[in-house]
Amino acid sequence: MNLHALKKLVVGSPLATAQARHERLSKTAALAVFSSDALSSVAYATEEILLILVLAGSAALYLSIPIGVAIAILIAVVVSSYRQTILAYPQGGGSYIVTKDNLGTLPGLISAGALLIDYVLTVAVSMAAGVAALTSAVPALFDYRVAIGVGFVAAITLANLRGLRESGKLFALPTYLFVGAAGILILYGLVRWALAWDVAAQATRPFTPAAQDLTIFLILRAFASGCAALTGVEAVSDGIPAFKPPEARNARIVLGWLGVILVSLFMGITFLARHYHLTPMVEETIVSQLARQIFGESLFYFFIQGATMLILVLAANTAFADFPRLSFFLARDGFLPRQFGSRGDRLVFSNGILILGGTAALLLVIFGGSTHGLIPLYAVGVFLSFTLSQASMVRRWLARHEPGWRWRWWVNAVGATTTGAVVLVITATKFTHGAWVVVLLIPLLVVMFMAIHRHYADVAGQLSLDGYEGPPPLEHTVLVLVGDIHRGVIHALQYARTLAPSVKGVYVELDPDKTRRLEEKWIKWGMGAPLVVLSSPYRSLLQPFLEYLNHLLALGDNHMVTIVIPEFVPKHWWQHLLHNQTALLIKGALLFRKNVVVTDVPYHLH
Amino acid sequence: MNLHALKKLVVGSPLATAQARHERLSKTAALAVFSSDALSSVAYATEEILLILVLAGSAALYLSIPIGVAIAILIAVVVSSYRQTILAYPQGGGSYIVTKDNLGTLPGLISAGALLIDYVLTVAVSMAAGVAALTSAVPALFDYRVAIGVGFVAAITLANLRGLRESGKLFALPTYLFVGAAGILILYGLVRWALAWDVAAQATRPFTPAAQDLTIFLILRAFASGCAALTGVEAVSDGIPAFKPPEARNARIVLGWLGVILVSLFMGITFLARHYHLTPMVEETIVSQLARQIFGESLFYFFIQGATMLILVLAANTAFADFPRLSFFLARDGFLPRQFGSRGDRLVFSNGILILGGTAALLLVIFGGSTHGLIPLYAVGVFLSFTLSQASMVRRWLARHEPGWRWRWWVNAVGATTTGAVVLVITATKFTHGAWVVVLLIPLLVVMFMAIHRHYADVAGQLSLDGYEGPPPLEHTVLVLVGDIHRGVIHALQYARTLAPSVKGVYVELDPDKTRRLEEKWIKWGMGAPLVVLSSPYRSLLQPFLEYLNHLLALGDNHMVTIVIPEFVPKHWWQHLLHNQTALLIKGALLFRKNVVVTDVPYHLH
């Protein structure tokens, strides 16, 4: 079949179940795999803070430093808190599982809903920021940013459908390239600052007048936007089974490294952006402005932009592993359609991948490929799942009293309280800017999860064999629809007679003259079966037949009617257009009718 | 069903076959019904002549008078020629039937193809011209002309689907209003000319410089454009059975009247347009310019524009009777799909009406609602069918020697020769302006007609019972697809056992552990039927099953396999999304497979 060949070309040949394998990662490889999402957010977090502050004019931009410090502290709190989770869940502690375990199903589902939304936003935001890194360096591409973003999403969706795994080799190079490039940028920038080389340049920066007052609310909003820097921090604790043994210990070390690198890069960029008095611009990112300022338009500038773009694309790719996996867990527990629970030809959860790619591409189009437009929707879900996950740990330590539980309880309690407060800040300050969508969507998703669960439970109950005493005896009538008498009809009649000894032909009369001729032929070819003739004053084939059928079905609840429809199959598909689609019409009208079975009997023409 | 209710609301309740009725028309009513198409063309024919002449500059416009005279002579020839056809075909002499009768099938099909194209163009051109009459009077609507035109086509399509008949009452008023309005315009204009009242106004007309040389070719092209005035002249001879008796005599009289009125209106407008030195303008029609010149922007001016618009819309409406009728004849003879041969709920040929409306609307969009753009495609088909129809009559008189055949032979011979020459002129002068489309399309349609005919003949031969000795004996295997064991599967198994004594369950194994549990349940619930377990290394449900099926089918050519698929039917349609669509998948894969019957057995959930 052609469709099959096309799918094979695009997605590749099927893989056998036995080919599923697991790769264990060293600490350096694991850092690369699990940190790309978190580290890549430094490419836009500083800019999002400045974008809000600049509303109060250039003079307010100095506040980026204290806000940056607050976010750095928040990172430290969250990292410490997750290091406790790793100890408790060495098999992998995704927020859905941890929360469902400790706080119950409903909080677990809230966490799952928040995460699903978040994975979609991770793809959209990372792609938008990745394209922004590209168009900052090559401004001619700016007008095509939506198309480029959608193209990237399509490419990564395809790669994942083919079964791109979270391979250490694939991730190590871009992640370390970015860490190296950003590190050099920051270090060299600090040197120039220490030696006061760029004093003249600062004076030339444009002055932006204030559009709003500098209120506490605005400062909190800037902080809320900067919280995007924390997205992806939880990835290490989700992926513990992929570490080389001792898994939990290695994961804790890597999470520590991640925290240190993240804080360093984020604070470095925030400090230098302030030092150079950088102001956010529509067509160029802050990182690009900074790199251009420090290195000029040299080869190294383009290298930095390229590395930034690459890590952002990889960050999107991690969501392509996380979203289908969470969907699988949800489907396994009956909260999402079963289709999310099965692996495709290439051993990946194709349905989840397709939905993630499609939704993210749609968001890119809706928001015109702009990172800033998407940011207000972002961190809500992340921090909600942080909070639920930490709160679960608080409950767990209290319930189990494992070694060191008092101290760990404190760490997680601080984590839960802090991230909970951040959820409130983000929701309040960004509500009217788009966060309301997420606040509305999470309960809707939870209601959907529960409705699906109820449906599956209900179906299972109705189909259950517990206490079932077998079906009542069945009566069976077989009808053959006759429009004319030809070889195809005789073939169908013969087939029908193998199904049941007593078969009736049914003919809907449109023209009485034709009926007489047909009845004569039926005497010769009808194999002794009676022919029922139904009259049709309105030339409808369907109506008289349905009335007759209703009459038969009224005979009893265990009376089944099989309708045999002779259908001749022409050689070429287009020839179907040349024949009345009576069979299709009748099948459509009787679809899912109780106690009715519609059977086409094909007769092949050559 | 909802769709059914919607259709009823839009199209109306079904009508019984016995409600079909025929209305006989008096001569005045018949003139109104059958002349609207022909008469309405005077609204644009003069303008189309001027539009070509003006290419050679204002100085060339005087040629409209001799060209007009040539066209008037042509009208006289064609009318005389068709008066002979009426005598020979008192049951109605449409070009397809007349040509097929006398010249054979292929010329008949050429004529039919030309006519079908022509009916579509009649709708498009008349609507475009009708909208131009409206926007000339209300220039604010000019920018919406495409939308208005498509809206008119949609409205008239709907009216015809509901069963608007060619009612004398409906047509009489607008046709006579137009004849009256145009008559007063011309008479009063001639009075003003005779009394030389408008000499000053003429001098103010703008002078247009020549863009092309005034060649014979250009003059012939102007003549070809003006031939649009003849479209619709054949309508009377198609509709003879609708006249009161004596039908043929009344029809000949009406056709004579039509010729006289048509020539008068066309020559009157052409003469006055020349007298006032009118020049074609994009935003105002010649008739509107003329009416404005003679009556000023008075109420009568708007009356003329309204009457013009109305008759153009009616002209389009006649094509809605002709196109489906011709399609019906073609379908009856096996040259178009059968679907064109059946009447819909409202006793009209719905398929033909829909295709005509859709294609005409599409043309309006493609040509931006411009009459001028469509004109080069127009008259080719009309004159081709004129020529074939007259040539048929020439052949007929020669063959039959009916009373007066010598004289009639001469009339038709002159008609055929003249219209044949016009076909050549139109094709040659307008070929590169769009006529090529029609020249290409007519043979394509003929090839399609013949391919359809061949297909039907082929099918009829294969299905024929002549020499058929009945079907060979049939062997029958019934398989029940088992995915799990629940009440729905047991219901399907019970059903399958009423079909054949030996039934097999078939299970595709994805997980060996599940197989063992299933086999245990099967012992209890399987009703003694054997269970075939197929292994699936690539997790595909379909592939192993298809291989097994191929194995069974290979047993012999008269071995049929019925596949029973248990399908449970949830209460709400959206719940279908929550279940694997295995049944659909398998039906799709086996669609029209030889010797395979797929049977869904629904199990209803509440």
Contacts between the chains, C-beta under 8 A, distances in Angstrom:
chain1	res1	chain2	res2	distance
A	1	B	589	8.0
A	14	B	538	4.3
A	14	B	539	7.8
A	14	B	540	6.9
A	15	B	538	7.4
A	16	B	537	4.7
A	16	B	538	5.8
A	17	B	537	6.6
A	17	B	538	7.5
A	17	B	539	5.7
A	18	B	537	7.4
A	337	B	577	6.1
A	337	B	578	4.8
A	337	B	579	7.9
A	338	B	578	7.0
A	338	B	579	6.8
A	338	B	580	5.7
A	339	B	580	6.3
A	342	B	539	7.4
A	342	B	580	7.7
A	343	B	539	6.3
A	345	B	538	6.8
A	345	B	539	7.7
A	345	B	540	7.4
A	452	B	578	6.1
A	455	B	570	7.4
A	455	B	575	5.8
A	455	B	578	5.9
A	456	B	578	7.0
A	458	B	605	7.6
A	459	B	568	7.1
A	459	B	570	7.1
A	459	B	605	6.1
A	462	B	487	7.1
A	462	B	605	5.2
A	462	B	606	7.4
A	463	B	486	3.5
A	463	B	487	5.0
A	463	B	488	5.8
A	463	B	568	6.8
A	463	B	603	8.0
A	464	B	486	6.9
A	464	B	487	7.5
A	465	B	485	6.9
A	465	B	486	6.5
A	465	B	487	6.8
A	465	B	490	7.8
A	465	B	521	7.5
A	465	B	525	6.9
A	468	B	487	6.1
A	468	B	490	7.8
A	470	B	490	7.0
A	470	B	525	7.9
A	471	B	487	7.8
A	471	B	490	5.9
A	471	B	491	5.6
A	471	B	494	4.9
A	474	B	494	5.7
A	474	B	495	6.7
A	474	B	498	5.9
A	476	B	495	7.8
A	476	B	498	4.7
A	485	B	465	7.0
A	486	B	463	3.6
A	486	B	464	6.9
A	486	B	465	6.5
A	487	B	462	7.1
A	487	B	463	4.9
A	487	B	464	7.4
A	487	B	465	6.8
A	487	B	468	6.1
A	487	B	471	7.8
A	488	B	463	5.8
A	490	B	465	7.8
A	490	B	468	7.8
A	490	B	470	7.1
A	490	B	471	6.0
A	491	B	471	5.7
A	494	B	471	4.9
A	494	B	474	5.7
A	495	B	474	6.7
A	495	B	476	7.8
A	495	B	560	6.5
A	495	B	597	7.1
A	498	B	474	5.8
A	498	B	476	4.7
A	498	B	499	7.8
A	498	B	500	7.0
A	498	B	560	7.9
A	499	B	498	7.8
A	499	B	499	4.8
A	499	B	500	7.5
A	500	B	498	7.1
A	500	B	499	7.6
A	510	B	17	8.0
A	521	B	465	7.5
A	525	B	465	6.9
A	525	B	470	8.0
A	537	B	16	4.8
A	537	B	17	6.6
A	537	B	18	7.3
A	538	B	14	4.4
A	538	B	15	7.5
A	538	B	16	5.7
A	538	B	17	7.4
A	538	B	345	6.8
A	539	B	14	7.8
A	539	B	17	5.6
A	539	B	342	7.5
A	539	B	343	6.4
A	539	B	345	7.6
A	540	B	14	6.9
A	540	B	345	7.5
A	560	B	495	6.5
A	560	B	498	7.9
A	562	B	599	7.8
A	568	B	459	7.1
A	568	B	463	6.8
A	569	B	592	4.4
A	569	B	594	8.0
A	570	B	455	7.4
A	570	B	459	7.0
A	575	B	455	5.8
A	577	B	337	6.1
A	578	B	337	4.8
A	578	B	338	6.9
A	578	B	452	6.1
A	578	B	455	5.9
A	578	B	456	7.1
A	579	B	337	7.9
A	579	B	338	6.7
A	580	B	338	5.7
A	580	B	339	6.4
A	580	B	342	7.7
A	592	B	569	4.4
A	592	B	602	5.4
A	592	B	604	7.7
A	593	B	602	7.3
A	594	B	569	8.0
A	594	B	602	6.8
A	594	B	604	5.0
A	596	B	602	7.6
A	597	B	495	7.1
A	597	B	599	5.7
A	597	B	600	6.8
A	597	B	601	5.7
A	597	B	602	7.6
A	598	B	600	7.6
A	599	B	562	7.8
A	599	B	597	5.7
A	599	B	599	4.9
A	600	B	597	6.8
A	600	B	598	7.6
A	601	B	597	5.7
A	602	B	592	5.3
A	602	B	593	7.3
A	602	B	594	6.8
A	602	B	596	7.6
A	602	B	597	7.6
A	603	B	463	7.9
A	604	B	592	7.7
A	604	B	594	5.0
A	605	B	458	7.5
A	605	B	459	6.0
A	605	B	462	5.2
A	605	B	463	8.0
A	606	B	462	7.3
